[in-house]
Amino acid sequence: MSTLIRESAAVLVAQSGLPDDHPIKALPGLTWHATKPLEKANPPIIMVEDLAARTDDELLQIPQFGQRRLDMVKSALLAALTEIAEKREQEHT
């Protein structure tokens, strides 16, 4: 099984600095195709803290949520991390 991004979703959540109650739907560039299966998971994965509580293997066990969608979520987390880093840099200049 190949993956586009090596870091786990939980690690990316921790690195992003997003608040625990940040909705996954609000991640940059993420579509409902990736979020809908997470919302239907048991228990539902709605906030980034819910995402951080699961391993990538656990996420891949969610029906209709495969490697491609996991990579979409990870890419969105990386985009959020980049946005936060750019905002911090602008504040310090």
C-alpha positions in Angstrom: 0.0 0.0 0.0 1.6 3.2 -1.1 1.0 6.6 0.5 1.6 10.0 -0.8 2.5 11.5 2.6 4.5 9.4 5.1 3.4 11.2 8.3 0.3 9.9 10.0 -2.8 12.0 10.1 -2.4 12.1 13.9 1.1 13.5 13.6 0.0 16.1 11.1 -2.8 17.2 13.4 -0.3 17.7 16.2 2.1 19.6 14.0 -0.6 21.8 12.5 -1.3 23.5 15.8 -5.1 23.5 15.0 -7.4 23.6 18.0 -8.9 20.3 18.9 -12.4 21.6 18.1 -11.5 22.6 14.6 -13.9 21.0 12.2 -12.4 18.7 9.6 -14.8 20.2 7.0 -13.0 23.5 7.5 -9.6 22.1 6.4 -8.4 23.9 3.2 -9.3 22.2 0.0 -11.1 19.2 1.6 -14.2 18.1 -0.2 -17.3 16.3 1.1 -16.0 13.1 -0.7 -13.4 12.8 2.1 -15.4 14.1 5.0 -18.7 12.2 4.5 -17.2 8.7 5.3 -15.5 10.2 8.4 -18.8 11.6 9.6 -20.5 8.2 9.1 -17.8 6.4 11.1 -18.6 4.9 14.5 -17.9 7.1 16.4 -18.1 9.9 14.0 -14.9 11.9 13.1 -16.0 15.5 13.0 -13.2 17.5 14.6 -9.4 17.2 14.2 -9.2 15.8 17.7 -11.3 12.9 16.5 -8.9 12.4 13.6 -5.9 12.5 15.9 -7.4 9.8 18.1 -7.2 7.3 15.2 -4.3 5.6 13.5 -4.1 5.6 9.8 -4.8 1.9 9.8 -8.0 2.6 11.8 -9.0 5.3 9.4 -8.5 3.0 6.4 -11.0 0.5 8.0 -13.8 3.1 7.7 -16.1 2.1 4.8 -15.7 4.2 1.7 -12.5 5.8 3.1 -9.5 4.4 1.3 -5.9 5.5 0.8 -6.8 8.2 -1.7 -9.1 9.9 0.7 -6.7 9.5 3.6 -4.1 11.3 1.4 -6.6 14.0 0.7 -7.1 14.6 4.4 -3.3 14.6 5.0 -2.8 17.1 2.1 -5.4 19.3 3.7 -3.7 19.1 7.1 -0.4 20.0 5.4 -2.1 23.0 3.7 -3.4 24.1 7.1 0.1 23.7 8.6 1.5 25.9 5.8 -1.2 28.6 6.2 -0.6 28.8 10.0 3.2 29.0 9.5 2.8 31.8 6.9 0.5 33.7 9.2 3.0 33.4 12.1 5.8 34.5 9.8 3.8 37.6 8.7 3.1 38.5 12.3 6.8 38.5 13.0 7.8 40.7 10.1 
